[in-house]
Amino acid sequence: MKNPSAKRSTKEPVTAQSATVTLDMVAREAGVSPATVSRIMNGTAVVSAARKEAVDAAIAKLGFVPNPVARGLAGGRTFSIGVVTQTLDSPFYGSALRGIEEKLLPLGYSPLFVSGQWNAEVEAKCMDVLRSRRVDGIIVLTGRLTDKALKNYAKTMPIVVTGRKLSAPGLAALYCDNVEGARLATQHLIGLGHRQIAFISGDPQHPDAAERFQGYRKALEEARIKFDPALVAEGGFYEASGLQAVGDLLASRKRFTAIFAANDQMAVGAALGLSRHSLRVPEDVSLIGYDDLLSSLYSNPPLSSVHQSAYELGQLAADVLLQLLSGEKPVFQVPAPRLVPRESCRRLAV
């Protein structure tokens, strides 16, 4: 009979979960080489779906957590990606950041977000901070850095920039066709019988604003409608500027039956401005925006817009940067803008 007072061992058996799980252990569990596991985690492996599923299952079963320091020492990388956005509280850029994050995190990369505040000097400081952190590459969401500066940065690390037409070694540019998108929005209003169409522009120093204004004028020209500068009010791509722009338009006493706002945020402000002057959307004034933010679906009435998914753009930017990091020539296609008609526009009564 065993002595009940005998000291019992409190040492628990070593399991995969309680011990340090290594890359080799994951490889053995999945039946692949450690190199294959590493490439799958980095997003650079070209393997069958079954093999990838086996590795994912092994990681989940063993509770493997990648060590970014060890990975960096082994491959000369930090597995961190710098992202220069413009305003962190913007619904558009916030959605893009979510797309980037959701693409990178499952692959073991950590995004580092910094805000350039639409200022070239601030953006340059952001780039210096990210480079000092030894990020593996940088995504620049539009911004005001010069093309020359971006090309110079790409000489030392992979760069992906949105909203530009630019080509250079180590750099990929994702250009969204703002001219065509704005043409579609204006053409939609023209198709509904509107001829006196006001335009609320964005920040005049912003390339998107200039291109959307160009698309607005192009649609008018195609329909042989004379451009009237009195129907253009300057905004700033945020709600309050749309509200102010509507006030300016109404104060001018210039008649209009529809408004095209160069982004959804200004369209929301414009709707409030119209309401404060007892004008209904769309009964009195039709209204269309740009970007097709999720909130536009829940406006009252739901806002017609031009779909340009910031989330999809963020995902694509991250994917293209991963291609550059793997030494590939990036292959990608930026989705074309498309019209999303909703209840904020109606056919003009004759």
C-alpha positions in Angstrom: 0.0 0.0 0.0 1.4 3.4 -1.0 2.0 5.9 1.7 -0.8 8.5 1.3 1.5 11.1 2.9 4.1 10.6 0.2 4.9 13.7 -1.7 3.3 13.8 -5.1 5.0 15.3 -8.1 3.4 18.5 -9.2 5.2 18.4 -12.5 2.8 18.2 -15.4 3.6 16.2 -18.5 5.1 18.3 -21.3 2.7 18.8 -24.2 2.8 20.6 -27.4 0.7 23.4 -25.9 2.8 23.8 -22.7 6.2 23.6 -24.4 7.6 26.1 -26.9 6.1 25.2 -30.2 8.7 25.5 -33.0 8.4 25.8 -36.8 9.9 22.3 -37.1 7.1 20.9 -34.9 4.4 22.5 -37.1 6.2 21.1 -40.2 6.2 17.6 -38.8 2.6 17.8 -37.8 1.6 19.0 -41.3 3.9 16.6 -43.2 5.8 19.4 -45.0 9.2 21.0 -44.8 9.9 23.9 -42.4 10.7 26.0 -45.4 7.2 25.4 -46.8 5.6 26.4 -43.5 7.6 29.6 -43.5 6.7 30.5 -47.1 3.0 29.8 -46.4 3.0 32.0 -43.4 4.8 34.8 -45.4 2.3 34.5 -48.2 4.9 33.7 -50.7 4.3 30.0 -51.2 2.6 28.6 -54.3 1.1 25.4 -52.8 -2.1 23.4 -53.1 -5.1 24.3 -51.0 -4.9 21.0 -49.2 -1.3 21.6 -48.2 -2.1 25.1 -46.9 -5.0 23.7 -45.0 -2.7 21.1 -43.4 -0.3 23.8 -42.3 -3.1 26.0 -41.0 -4.6 23.1 -39.0 -1.2 22.2 -37.5 -0.7 25.8 -36.4 -4.1 25.9 -34.8 -3.7 22.5 -33.1 -0.2 23.2 -31.7 -1.0 26.8 -30.8 2.0 28.1 -32.7 2.8 31.8 -32.4 5.5 33.1 -34.8 8.4 34.9 -33.2 8.9 38.0 -35.3 12.4 38.7 -33.9 13.6 35.2 -34.8 12.0 35.4 -38.2 13.6 38.7 -38.8 17.1 37.5 -37.8 16.6 34.4 -40.0 15.4 36.3 -43.1 16.6 39.8 -42.6 13.0 41.0 -42.1 11.0 42.5 -39.3 7.7 41.4 -40.6 6.3 44.8 -40.1 4.7 47.0 -42.8 4.6 50.8 -42.6 1.4 52.5 -43.7 1.2 56.2 -44.3 -2.4 57.3 -44.2 -3.7 60.9 -44.1 -6.3 61.1 -41.4 -6.9 58.3 -39.0 -10.5 59.4 -38.3 -11.6 59.4 -41.9 -14.3 56.8 -42.7 -12.7 56.2 -46.2 -9.1 55.8 -44.9 -10.3 53.9 -41.8 -11.8 51.3 -44.1 -8.6 51.1 -46.1 -6.6 50.5 -43.0 -9.0 47.7 -41.9 -8.5 46.1 -45.3 -4.7 46.3 -45.0 -4.7 44.9 -41.4 -7.0 42.0 -42.2 -4.8 41.0 -45.1 -1.5 41.2 -43.2 -2.2 39.9 -39.7 -3.1 36.3 -40.7 0.3 36.2 -42.6 2.3 37.2 -39.5 2.9 40.8 -40.6 2.2 43.7 -38.3 1.1 47.0 -39.8 2.4 50.3 -38.3 0.0 53.2 -39.0 1.1 56.8 -39.1 -0.8 59.9 -40.3 0.6 62.4 -42.9 -2.2 64.9 -42.4 -2.1 66.0 -46.0 1.2 67.6 -45.5 4.3 66.7 -47.6 6.7 67.6 -44.8 4.8 65.6 -42.2 4.6 62.6 -44.6 8.4 62.8 -45.1 8.9 62.6 -41.3 6.5 59.6 -41.2 8.6 57.9 -43.9 11.7 58.5 -41.8 10.1 57.1 -38.7 9.0 54.0 -40.5 12.4 53.4 -42.1 14.0 53.8 -38.7 11.8 51.0 -37.4 13.2 48.8 -40.2 9.8 48.0 -41.8 10.0 45.6 -44.7 7.9 47.9 -47.0 5.6 50.9 -47.0 2.1 51.5 -48.3 1.3 55.2 -48.9 -2.4 56.1 -49.2 -2.4 58.9 -51.7 -0.7 61.8 -49.9 1.3 64.7 -51.1 4.8 63.3 -51.4 6.2 64.0 -54.8 6.6 61.2 -57.4 10.4 61.8 -57.3 10.5 61.3 -53.5 8.5 58.1 -53.8 10.8 56.8 -56.5 13.8 57.5 -54.2 12.3 55.7 -51.3 11.6 52.7 -53.6 15.4 52.4 -54.2 15.8 51.1 -50.6 12.5 49.3 -49.9 9.3 48.2 -51.7 6.7 50.9 -51.9 3.0 50.7 -52.9 1.2 54.0 -53.4 -2.5 54.6 -54.2 -4.0 57.3 -56.2 -1.1 57.8 -58.5 0.0 56.9 -62.1 3.6 56.1 -61.4 6.1 53.4 -62.5 9.6 52.7 -61.0 11.6 49.7 -59.8 10.5 48.5 -56.4 7.3 50.6 -56.6 3.7 49.8 -57.6 1.0 52.5 -58.0 -2.7 51.7 -57.7 -4.6 54.3 -59.7 -8.4 54.7 -59.3 -10.1 56.2 -62.3 -11.7 59.3 -60.6 -12.4 60.9 -64.0 -14.6 58.0 -65.1 -16.3 57.7 -61.8 -17.3 61.4 -61.7 -18.4 61.1 -65.3 -20.7 58.2 -64.4 -22.2 60.2 -61.4 -22.9 63.3 -63.5 -24.1 61.2 -66.5 -26.6 59.5 -64.1 -28.1 62.8 -63.2 -28.2 63.9 -66.8 -30.0 60.7 -67.7 -32.7 61.5 -65.1 -33.4 64.8 -67.0 -31.2 67.2 -64.9 -29.4 70.0 -66.7 -28.6 72.4 -63.9 -26.3 70.2 -61.8 -24.3 71.8 -59.0 -20.9 70.3 -58.1 -19.3 70.4 -54.7 -15.6 69.9 -55.2 -13.0 68.6 -52.7 -9.8 70.2 -51.6 -8.3 71.9 -54.7 -4.8 70.6 -53.9 -6.0 67.1 -53.7 -5.5 65.1 -57.0 -8.8 63.2 -56.5 -10.7 66.5 -56.4 -9.2 67.8 -59.6 -9.9 64.5 -61.4 -13.5 64.3 -60.2 -14.1 67.9 -61.3 -12.7 66.9 -64.7 -15.1 64.0 -64.9 -18.0 66.3 -64.0 -17.1 68.7 -66.8 -16.5 65.8 -69.3 -20.1 64.5 -68.7 -21.5 67.9 -69.3 -19.6 68.4 -72.5 -20.7 65.0 -73.8 -24.3 66.0 -73.2 -23.7 69.4 -74.7 -24.6 71.2 -71.5 -22.8 74.4 -71.0 -20.5 74.5 -68.0 -21.5 77.1 -65.5 -18.8 78.0 -62.9 -21.5 79.5 -60.7 -22.8 76.0 -60.0 -19.4 74.9 -58.5 -18.8 75.3 -54.8 -15.6 74.4 -53.1 -15.6 71.8 -50.3 -12.9 70.0 -48.3 -13.9 66.3 -48.4 -15.6 66.5 -44.9 -19.2 66.9 -43.8 -19.0 70.5 -42.6 -17.6 71.7 -46.0 -20.6 70.1 -47.8 -23.0 71.9 -45.4 -21.1 75.2 -46.1 -21.1 74.6 -49.9 -24.9 74.2 -50.0 -25.2 77.4 -48.1 -23.0 79.2 -50.6 -24.9 77.7 -53.6 -28.3 78.7 -52.2 -27.0 82.2 -51.3 -26.0 82.7 -54.9 -29.6 82.3 -56.0 -28.4 80.2 -58.8 -31.0 77.5 -59.7 -30.1 73.9 -59.6 -32.1 70.6 -59.5 -29.3 68.2 -58.6 -26.0 68.1 -56.7 -23.0 65.9 -57.3 -20.7 66.0 -54.2 -17.2 64.7 -54.8 -17.4 62.4 -51.8 -20.1 60.9 -49.6 -19.1 62.8 -46.5 -19.7 66.1 -48.3 -23.0 64.7 -49.6 -24.1 64.0 -46.1 -23.4 67.6 -45.1 -25.1 68.9 -48.3 -28.3 66.9 -47.4 -28.3 68.6 -44.0 -27.9 72.0 -45.6 -30.8 71.4 -47.9 -33.0 70.2 -45.1 -32.3 73.3 -43.1 -33.5 75.3 -46.1 -36.7 73.2 -46.2 -35.5 71.4 -49.4 -36.2 67.7 -49.7 -33.9 65.0 -51.2 -34.8 63.9 -53.8 -38.2 65.6 -54.2 -36.7 69.1 -54.6 -33.0 68.3 -55.2 -31.4 65.0 -56.3 -28.1 64.2 -54.6 -25.2 61.8 -55.4 -21.9 61.3 -53.7 -18.7 59.4 -54.3 -16.9 56.4 -52.5 -20.0 54.5 -51.5 -19.2 54.4 -47.8 -21.1 51.9 -45.8 -22.9 54.7 -44.0 -24.4 55.9 -47.3 -26.6 52.8 -47.4 -28.2 54.0 -44.2 -28.6 57.7 -45.0 -32.1 59.0 -45.1 -32.8 58.6 -48.0 -30.1 56.1 -48.9 -27.4 57.9 -50.9 -26.7 57.3 -54.6 -22.9 57.0 -55.0 -20.0 55.8 -57.1 -18.6 52.7 -55.6 -14.9 52.8 -54.9 -14.3 50.4 -52.0 -11.6 51.7 -49.7 -11.5 48.3 -48.0 -10.8 46.5 -51.2 -8.2 49.0 -52.1 -6.5 48.4 -48.8 -6.5 44.7 -49.3 -5.1 45.1 -52.8 -2.3 47.4 -51.6 -1.3 44.9 -49.0 -1.4 42.0 -51.5 0.7 44.0 -54.0 3.3 44.8 -51.4 3.6 41.1 -50.4 4.3 40.4 -54.1 7.1 42.9 -54.1 8.5 41.5 -50.9 8.6 38.0 -52.5 10.6 39.4 -55.4 7.7 39.0 -57.9 6.6 41.5 -60.5 3.2 42.6 -59.1 0.2 41.5 -61.0 -3.0 43.3 -60.1 -6.0 45.2 -61.4 -7.7 48.1 -59.6 -11.5 47.6 -59.8 -13.2 50.2 -62.1 -15.6 52.6 -60.4 -19.3 51.7 -60.8 -22.5 53.6 -60.2 -24.7 52.6 -57.3 -28.1 54.3 -57.7 -30.3 54.6 -54.6 -33.3 56.7 -53.4 -31.5 60.1 -53.2 -31.9 60.7 -57.0 -35.1 60.9 -59.0 -36.1 61.7 -62.5 -36.8 65.4 -63.0 -40.5 66.1 -63.4 -41.2 67.9 -66.7 
